[in-house]
Amino acid sequence: MTKKVVTDLAVAGKKVLVRADFNVPMKDGEITNDNRIVQAMPTIEYLIENNAKVILFSHLGKVKTEEDKAKLSLRPVATRLASLLNKEVKFVPETRGEELEEAINALKDGEVLVFENTRFEDVDGKKESKNDPELGKYWASLGDLFVNDAFGTAHRAHASNIGVASHLESAAGFLMDKEIKFIGGAVDEPQRPFVAILGGAKVSDKIGVIENLLEKADKVIIGGGMAYTFAKAQGKEIGGSLLEADKIDLAKELMARAGDKLILPIDATIASDFSNDAVEGTVPMDEIPADMQALDIGPETIKLFEKELEGAKTVVWNGPMGVFEFENFAKGTIGVCEAIAKLDDATTIIGGGDSAAAAMQLGYADDFTHISTGGGASLEYLEGKELPGVASISDK
């Protein structure tokens, strides 16, 4: 079923509650990366231009104690948003109560207000993250319409998404709509050949994704730490490389089911210990010495992956190929970035998390069709799961 988008709502003169994803990295009260705020701008600007009274709310970090509250206020987000919009953004340091209600009721058309971190409600009984029905109903009472633009929390049933949506007409913001179309569309109706690239540390984190994509994709390329569990399942010696011993049988099962659809590394960059300076060169995948560990795919694997990507029309990538934070072990991730960037006429999607961080850090963000803002949410979407935050948005 197609979901309503913000453009389907009559927003002029209405109090529009917007669940944004302002869960930005902070250090000493300063925002270190404002990408999530920037990504929310199209929806906010549309509402301002169409004379809505814009009420923004979001979680930030995990709030368990009163001390956490001091470090995790949304005030810096409101300040940054004001500078991006070049207009005043009112900030209310409360999640409920008279001060918040009066500030919302005083809003004029086109004005913007941010209220305090929704997770402040978790200090006394996890009301936000356990979807307390009274809290969702209360927040819904503050507005006339609801726009969910927080794909990053779409896999969670919280008071601030499905709790509010159950009481108001709701729609997806532009960012949420984009995520639904790109990630959902890529998996359910891909242009073929469809190639999925999966990296990251653990097979256990990606079991559902691998199983779903083996059904949907033409090729599934495996890199990162989880590749060594597959190598072990093939009977290869992997030295001290990352291994989930309890997933070897599962890896065997997946390989048997996949046949030649599953593409695994053929060489590795090895190290004497887990540090950038411990690099010892590259070896074939079955020749990793007992006292070494693999921290990246090797140059022959990069060539193999490039070849498998040739002619692809849809590519979904989730998870780095190695320890990309270390310069000497970033070559595999860079190689995959470059191979995807060079594809002609292809829809290329990064499914959030570390791979998104890697592409941005390495300067390849503009070479992809779409970079997801949601790590966990995009993973569950790639698994083929229905996301509660998406399901709760009103149907067209």
Stockholm file with secondary structure:
# STOCKHOLM 1.0

chainA/1-396         MTKKVVTDLAVAGKKVLVRADFNVPMKDGEITNDNRIVQAMPTIEYLIENNAKVILFSHLGKVKTEEDKAKLSLRPVATRLASLLNKEVKFVPETRGEELEEAINALKDGEVLVFENTRFEDVDGKKESKNDPELGKYWASLGDLFVNDAFGTAHRAHASNIGVASHLESAAGFLMDKEIKFIGGAVDEPQRPFVAILGGAKVSDKIGVIENLLEKADKVIIGGGMAYTFAKAQGKEIGGSLLEADKIDLAKELMARAGDKLILPIDATIASDFSNDAVEGTVPMDEIPADMQALDIGPETIKLFEKELEGAKTVVWNGPMGVFEFENFAKGTIGVCEAIAKLDDATTIIGGGDSAAAAMQLGYADDFTHISTGGGASLEYLEGKELPGVASISDK
#=GR chainA/1-396 SS CCBCBGGGSCCTTCEEEEECCCCCCEETTEESCCHHHHHHHHHHHHHHHTTCEEEEECCCSCCCSHHHHHHCCSHHHHHHHHHHHTSCEEEESCSSSHHHHHHHHTCCTTCEEEECCGGGGGTTTCTTTTTCHHHHHHHHHTCSEEEECCGGGTTSCCIIIIIHHTTSCEEECHHHHHHIIIIIHHHHSCCSSEEEEECSSCSTTTHHHHHHHHHHCSEEEECSTTHHHHHHHTTCCCTTSCCCGGGHHHHHHHHHHHGGGEECCSEEEEESSSSGGGEEEEEETTCCCTTCEEEEECHHHHHHHHHHHTTCSEEEEESCSSCTTSGGGCHHHHHHHHHHHTCSSCEEEECSHHHHHHHHHTTCGGGSSEECSCHHHHHHHHTTCCCHHHHTSCBC
#=GC SS_cons         CCBCBGGGSCCTTCEEEEECCCCCCEETTEESCCHHHHHHHHHHHHHHHTTCEEEEECCCSCCCSHHHHHHCCSHHHHHHHHHHHTSCEEEESCSSSHHHHHHHHTCCTTCEEEECCGGGGGTTTCTTTTTCHHHHHHHHHTCSEEEECCGGGTTSCCIIIIIHHTTSCEEECHHHHHHIIIIIHHHHSCCSSEEEEECSSCSTTTHHHHHHHHHHCSEEEECSTTHHHHHHHTTCCCTTSCCCGGGHHHHHHHHHHHGGGEECCSEEEEESSSSGGGEEEEEETTCCCTTCEEEEECHHHHHHHHHHHTTCSEEEEESCSSCTTSGGGCHHHHHHHHHHHTCSSCEEEECSHHHHHHHHHTTCGGGSSEECSCHHHHHHHHTTCCCHHHHTSCBC
//
